[in-house]
Amino acid sequence: MNPLRPLRAALATPLRVQRTRAARALVVPRRSLATATAPASASVSDKHVDVEVDEDVELPVGFKVSAPNRGGQTAGRPIYLDMQATTPMDPRVLDAMMPLFTEQYGNPHSRTHAYGWEAEDAVEKAREQVASLIGAGAKDIVFTSGATESNNLIIKGVANFHKSKKRHIITTQTEHKCVLDSCRFLSTQGFEVTYLPVGPTGLVSLDELKAALRPDTSLVSIMAVNNEIGVIQPLGEISAVIKQYAKDQGVSKPIFHTDAAQAVGKIHIDVDAMGIDAMSISGHKIYGPKGVGAAYVRRRPRVRLEPLIHGGGQERGLRSGTVAAPIVAGLGEAARIAQEEMDADHAHIKALSDRLINGVNAQVSHVVRNGDADHGYPGCVNLSFAYVEGESLLMALKDVALSSGSACTSASLEPSYVLRALGATDDMAHSSLRFGIGRFTTEAEIDLVVKRIVQVVTRLREMSPLWEMVQDGIDISKIEWAAH
Ligand SMILES: Cc1ncc(COP(=O)(O)O)c(C=O)c1O
């Protein structure tokens, strides 16, 4: 508790900072708030920030920011359907951040003046907003640089804390690289890791999880929504299996962690109802800024972990370093909007997802949807187009920003390890595209994308000798190809 806080009300007269040229440039008339807070009606503009000076308005008042890509394709730019890689920032988030970049630049850990207090207030407000989105207490939230850091902190931190008694970790084969690589690192340090397989639709088997649990298991880390195929793991059932195992065996319960970078703000998550002990969150997947995220680390019963970063003891000593107040405020606002608009976002995204899938299926044959349609997040649609090379598809679809497999691995031509884990053949894995639909995607964009897919797949198949053979009724799986 800040010992000076009681004095704040008395001391904190409104900050009136001398306006610099830069600060003046950010002042806009009140009427522009309408566009900043109503992205649905905002106009499309390449230049997101218009600058006007109005001396009558006090800082900060908001900024005239256009919603990204609303209303169709922005001139000269590809249609953005790569929402799992990152989301465009919601203009309301920029509004929430700007005062902390300009006027309220204090260090949130400064205890002796109003600059510090107001930055601290912004950080604590964000902590509550993030906590509220996942049904947690504000004190359970630790701000980090993103989900990669949160995953590293929780996985390595829990493993190291318990290492004298427990050295076994369970995860799945389809986790994000930052989880797999954290586990791989731990296995070089004397830990044992079980990588659970997944079924053909990407779901883990609860029986296999049950069989893998051991008295020396300290951590089970299973992602909430997969970033390549959108499959939603049954978090509540997973935590129930872990709890039951500990009860039956009379051992302390392994910590249940979930990487929820693709789930938070998109589907309802309640850490208490789902029995989640620790969770990773990313700002830039929920229309917030890049470079910020959060780790949910339960305090009751307490999840114990060793920090990765040592220093000033900020964030309960789990993540030292000055909290990045502007982007943390952005994460908080992104969480607030996600909580308020989740159902509307979901309905909008589901309708567009159906439109895409139905549009493609009606006009293109031999398309396979990877993942589990019944247990999937609709904003992540992964399709394999048989007899077409995914890279050629991507090249031909230059007017659509897409990914084949995970953004982090698409630089390599290795087939996606996630699709391989589902049992997809190399050919089908190579012919897959991931369509990421989001809050600002429009019907017009989806219709244009369907049209382009039909054109491109048809053209590429016409050039494919394999496709010609399939058209002639030859079962190409039976062909024995000569080796050279
Ligand atoms: C499932 C999942 N976990 C973790 C990450 C890493 O998130 P960040 O970019 O915030 O470090 C990503 C990003 O692609 C992801 O999709």
Ligand as a Chemical Component Dictionary entry (heavy atoms), coordinates in Angstrom:
data_LIG
# 
_chem_comp.id                   LIG 
_chem_comp.type                 NON-POLYMER 
_chem_comp.pdbx_formal_charge   0 
_chem_comp.three_letter_code    LIG 
# 
loop_
_chem_comp_atom.comp_id 
_chem_comp_atom.atom_id 
_chem_comp_atom.alt_atom_id 
_chem_comp_atom.type_symbol 
_chem_comp_atom.charge 
_chem_comp_atom.model_Cartn_x 
_chem_comp_atom.model_Cartn_y 
_chem_comp_atom.model_Cartn_z 
_chem_comp_atom.pdbx_ordinal 
LIG C1 C1 C 0 -1.487 -19.577 -28.720 1  
LIG C2 C2 C 0 -0.432 -18.520 -28.652 2  
LIG N1 N1 N 0 0.363  -18.436 -27.580 3  
LIG C3 C3 C 0 1.302  -17.502 -27.470 4  
LIG C4 C4 C 0 1.526  -16.581 -28.471 5  
LIG C5 C5 C 0 2.572  -15.546 -28.297 6  
LIG O1 O1 O 0 1.969  -14.312 -27.985 7  
LIG P1 P1 P 0 2.771  -12.951 -27.886 8  
LIG O2 O2 O 0 2.943  -12.466 -29.289 9  
LIG O3 O3 O 0 1.917  -12.054 -27.060 10 
LIG O4 O4 O 0 4.069  -13.236 -27.215 11 
LIG C6 C6 C 0 0.741  -16.636 -29.621 12 
LIG C7 C7 C 0 0.994  -15.729 -30.750 13 
LIG O5 O5 O 0 0.885  -16.075 -31.912 14 
LIG C8 C8 C 0 -0.276 -17.625 -29.712 15 
LIG O6 O6 O 0 -1.062 -17.701 -30.779 16 
# 
loop_
_chem_comp_bond.comp_id 
_chem_comp_bond.atom_id_1 
_chem_comp_bond.atom_id_2 
_chem_comp_bond.value_order 
_chem_comp_bond.pdbx_ordinal 
LIG C1 C2 SING 1  
LIG C2 N1 SING 2  
LIG C2 C8 DOUB 3  
LIG N1 C3 DOUB 4  
LIG C3 C4 SING 5  
LIG C4 C5 SING 6  
LIG C4 C6 DOUB 7  
LIG C5 O1 SING 8  
LIG O1 P1 SING 9  
LIG P1 O2 DOUB 10 
LIG P1 O3 SING 11 
LIG P1 O4 SING 12 
LIG C6 C7 SING 13 
LIG C6 C8 SING 14 
LIG C7 O5 DOUB 15 
LIG C8 O6 SING 16 
# 
